[in-house]
Amino acid sequence: MKKPVIFIIINIMIIMGLSIVQVVVANSISTSGIELNKLQQQISELKRSNAMLHEQVLIASSFTTIASKASSMGFEEGKSPLVISSPLPIARR
């Protein structure tokens, strides 16, 4: 007679324990979802900022920008090319 009562009590304890575990896991999953959403928003903002910085680098390193900055600093374009008239030996013996 005592065996079925003990069996029922053990089953009720297991069900209560598993219910508590389920509540704890569901709570941790819900908070981690919020944190994941925040991280994804930060990633998208950083990607957008990275793209804008990449564009600024490309604009700053373009030949027209460099030429205009060089001319404003006083540099002038070379007028005549440098030509070496006599060939130099590649190796000496």
RAJO-V330987 format. One record per backbone hydrogen bond with DSSP energy under -1.0 kcal/mol. CO is the residue of the C=O (numbers start at 1). NH is the residue of the N-H. Records with the same first field share a line. If there is no record, write none. Layout:
CO->NH, NH
This chain:
2->6
3->7
4->8
5->9
6->10
7->11
8->12
9->13
10->14
11->15
12->16
13->17
14->18
15->19
16->20
17->21
18->22
19->23
20->24
21->25
22->26
23->27
24->28
25->29
26->30
27->31
28->32
29->33
30->34
31->35
32->36
33->37
34->38
35->39
36->40
37->41
38->42
39->43
40->44
41->45
42->46
43->47
44->48
45->49
46->50
47->51
48->52
49->53
50->54
51->55
52->56
53->57
54->58
55->59
56->60
57->61
59->62
62->66
63->67
64->68
65->69
66->70
67->71
68->72
69->73
70->75
